[in-house]
Amino acid sequence: MPDWMDRQMELAAFSARQLFFIGGAPRSGTTWLQQILDAHPEVSCQGEGLFLKHLAVPMENMMAARRQALVEKNTVIFQHTGGYKLPGDEDSEHLIGTAILLALQRQCAGKACKAVGEKTPENVFFFPRLKQLFPGAKFIGLMRDPRDVLASAWHFFRAGGTEDDAAKFAFIQSALPSLNAGTRQMLALAQEFPSDSAMVTYEGLRTSPAPIIASLFRLLGVTDDEEIVQDCLTQTAFATQTSGRAAGSTSNGAFLRSGVAGGWCTTISPAMNALILHELGWMFPRFGWDPAG
């Protein structure tokens, strides 16, 4: 095992690379975007680190339990001496940041990366804290027509389940607050840190991917020439990733379901559509989606 101080110095040097984080609603295309970026020879962006749910939250709970245990010990046994100093709020953040750097460093082992990033959809709710932990980091939010998001989510997460309209309506209704909050969180971060943020749409990536991807490469400070952009897109084409299935050929329950935009109308009823537009209609002019489309 490397010397602790040497390891800390390695992590400090590693943190000088361009770190970035991707977030968006589940089933919005974040994995596709991640794979496009990872195909760049100077970028690493793999898998999902689950930093919020399975690192930050458990760390906070563990630190809170330790703090409470120390308070009890100090009160019962060491009242006459004052007991042991309690951990500060910054302790959790320092440990979380260190764990994230360890994960990112391990992720890009063997690849000469200028930019190192991670994608977990719920990162959108973690963006503000990640920005505090890593002030120089970049943030990418991926948006998709929520009707397509919800249709894809229904067929993926409820694969083999009932097609009962009441169950589907309840599923959609339960997802709307999170979609609303996540989008507003991304917009707030982009407004506060415009030079460190980018918001792109799934629809834009489908219709005109090259200029969008080139702009993201520039955001990350890596080469954005046309040949590299096209190679990244070719490597991650829908047919390539599905062993030859053409975009638009739907496979319900598959992780890569259809690879097109606008297919929601075969899953979402008029009543469901009305509910979505009532709750999330404010997004449509902001991202160029057609409420009637």
Phi, psi and omega in degrees: 000132181297152174305138185303315182294320177299320181295320179296321179292323176298316181294322178298318178292320180297324183294347178284347175290166180282107177271149177208159182223140180246140176214165180167173179294145171304137180075023178260355180105014182295325179294319177299313179299317178303315182292325176299312182294320181293337179290344178291136183296343182253010185233141170237126177205097190232150171052206176226125182278343179052043188292328182283301188289320189250010174228299185295310182296312177299322180297317178298317180295319179296316181293323178294320178294320178295318179299316180295321178297320179293320178300314181296317179295317180296323183286318187277317189253320189251028181300327184284343181247349183096344174073199186268143180295137181280147176295144178273167179299329183288343181298315180298316182296320179297317181291321178297314179299319179296317180296322178295317178297320176301316181294315181293322178296316179296323182300320186262014180303130178089356179238130181283087189259131169272329181234132182231124184221175182215145179235120165223129185310314183286005171308332182305328180275352182253350184309312183300320180288322176298324178294324176290320180293319185230083186302333180271003183290157174252154185228132182237122176253132178252125181248148177214146176316119185300338178290321175291321177302311184290323177296314179295318180297319179300313183287334181274308185282337178249029182303129180081358181273187183292149173258016180302128184298326180295318179294320180293318179299316179295322178299314180295314181300322182289336183272340187299316180300321180292319177299319180295309183295319181296319180293316179296326178296317179296317180296321180296318179294318180296326179289322182283325183231067186299326183282348181250007186229152173216138174237124181234161180249150176300319181297319177296320178295330179283322186269325184212069189288324190302308181295328179293313181294321177300321180292325177290322176298321177294321177302322183272356177076028178243169183302134183239026183290158189301321183295316179294316179302312182295322178296319178297320180290322179294317181297332187248019178298150183303314181297323179294319183283342182248020178059039172105356179288128183286147174302134184100344175274103191278137174229093182298133182096340177285149178298316173262098193279305184220331177072025177224165176256147173093009181274007185297333189295342177277352181242322186267123179282166177304322179293320178294318178300317180298320178296314181299315181293326178295319184273325188238012183301335180298337181287330193298310177293330181295324184247006173079023177271148181267114180301331181269354186275000000 
